[in-house]
Amino acid sequence: MKSLIDKLARREALARFFFFGVLLVLEKVLKRTVKRFPSFRERLREKDLSVQIRLKDNSLGRYYVLKGGKVSSERRIHRNPDVTVIFGNTRLALNMLVPPRDRLPMVNAMKNFQMGLLGNEEQSSWFMETSRPGGDAGSGPKISTGPRGEK
C-alpha cells in the first residue's frame, strides 16, 4: 500500500489528495477502534483534548476532538489545539502516516525540523502513545491498519 501511494504521490496535487484522505480515514479508524475495543474507549476517556494534524504552511490539516471516549473531527485548522502534529510537506506526512511506519525516518524528520509536535508534553506523549500502531497504550488495543499487525 505504502509503495503504491509513494509512486502515485510524486505529483504534489495527488500527494495532497492522499494526505487529505489519510486524515479522513484516521477519524474513521479511531471511531471503529472505539466501537470494537472497550479498553480503547476507556483509554480515550482518560483525557479530553483536541489534536491538530497539519502541514507546516497551514494549507491543509484536520483536527480531532477526543472527549469522553468519543472521537470527532473537522477539516480545518484549529485555532488553539492542545496538541499539534506538523509535517513539512505532504510526501513526508504520507511517509509518516501510512503503514508500515519506521521510527528512524520520524526521528530524522524531527531532527531536521521537517516534523514537529507542539503542545503540553504530557498530552502530546499520551496522544502519540495512544495512536501509535502496535504501540503500548496501556490497556488500549494496538491500532493497526496494515498487514504487519492486523487484528
Secondary structure as GFF3:
##gff-version 3
##sequence-region A 1 151
A	DSSP	alpha_helix	2	8	.	.	.	ID=ss1
A	DSSP	alpha_helix	12	36	.	.	.	ID=ss2
A	DSSP	alpha_helix	38	45	.	.	.	ID=ss3
A	DSSP	beta_strand	49	55	.	.	.	ID=ss4
A	DSSP	beta_strand	61	67	.	.	.	ID=ss5
A	DSSP	beta_strand	70	74	.	.	.	ID=ss6
A	DSSP	beta_strand	83	87	.	.	.	ID=ss7
A	DSSP	alpha_helix	90	97	.	.	.	ID=ss8
A	DSSP	alpha_helix	103	111	.	.	.	ID=ss9
A	DSSP	beta_strand	115	119	.	.	.	ID=ss10
A	DSSP	alpha_helix	121	131	.	.	.	ID=ss11
###
